[in-house]
Amino acid sequence: MAVIATGNHPKALWPGVYSWFGNVYNEHDRQYEKLFDMKTSNQNYEEIVQATGFGLAPVKPEGSSTAYDAHTQGYTSRFTNVAYSLGFICTREELADNLYEKVSMRRAGSLAFSMSQTRENVGANIYNRVINATYTGGDAVALGSTAHPSVSGNQSNILATAADLSEATLEDLTIQIMNATDPKGLKVSIRPKCLIIPTALTYDAQRILKSMLRQGTADNDTNALRLLGAIPEIAVNNYLTDTDAWFIKTDVQDGLCWFDREAVEFTNDSDYDTDNIKHKGYMRFVPGWADWRALYSSSGA
C-alpha cells in the first residue's frame, strides 16, 4: 500500500521552493459524452433486448387466407455497472511538516483528474476495440463487423475493405448507412450525427467536410458532403489510440449507451492506529452498445 510520508517530498520540508509542477494540468472538455447516449441506472445491471419486426406483406390471392408473421425476441445486451476507485494516504507527520499548503491541496485536484481521465479512457476503449473479436456484444460479434447476425442474414456496419478517411470513403460509408436495414431486412432511416476521429485526422476531416469545393482535386465540383450536410458534426477525441481509424455515430436509439450508476464521490477518513489520513474517489458506471447500427466505422488502410 502506497503511503505519502515525509520522504516522498523532502523539498516540502524546507523553505525556498518557488513553485511545484507536474501533478495538475489543464484538462480537455469532456469527450466521452460525444461517444455515447448518456443514461442513468438504478440497479446492478441494465438490459436492452432486441425485438424483430415483421417482414414484407406478400400478395394475397383472392379467397385465400392472410399470411401471418412472427414478432420475436432477438439478442440481449447486458450492461453491468463497474466500480472504479482510487485514493492516496498521507502520514500525519507529512501533513504537519509540509510547508507548502498548495502541495497538499493539489493532491485532491490530481485525484479528481485521475477519475475523469478514467472515464474518458474506459469510454474511448469501446471505440479502440471496435473490431477486436475479444470484445463482443449481445449478438456475439464485435461492435464493428461485416457479420452481425439477423433473421435476414448477416449485416455490416464497417467498410468491406478498410480504408483511410477521404471524401470517397466517407461517401461510401454514408451510402452504407442510407441502405441500412432492420433485422427482417426492411429499409430503415438512419442518419449520421457525428464524425468521430483521433487527433491525427483533425485537419483532414475539416478539409473534407468544410471545403466549398471538392478537396484535393482540380475539378470545380461542389463538395457534396458539405452541400447535403451529410455529417453535421466533427468530434475530435484525444483518447482514441488508432491514428487512422474513424467512426460515424448515427441517430439510432438504444445503440451506444453509457449508464451512470453512481456519480464520482470523494471522501476522506483517518486511521486510528497510524493517524494516517486516507482520501479516495469512487464511481460506478458502464459504457457499451446494444444496437450496432449506432456506429459505422473504418479501421483505416
Beta strands, then each sheet from edge to edge (+ up, - down):
strand 1: 37-40
strand 2: 45-51
strand 3: 73-80
strand 4: 82-90
strand 5: 192-198
strand 6: 234-237
strand 7: 246-250
strand 8: 256-270
strand 9: 277-289
strand 10: 295-298
sheet 1: 1+ 8+ 9- 4+
sheet 2: 2+ 3-
sheet 3: 6+ 5+ 7- 10+
end
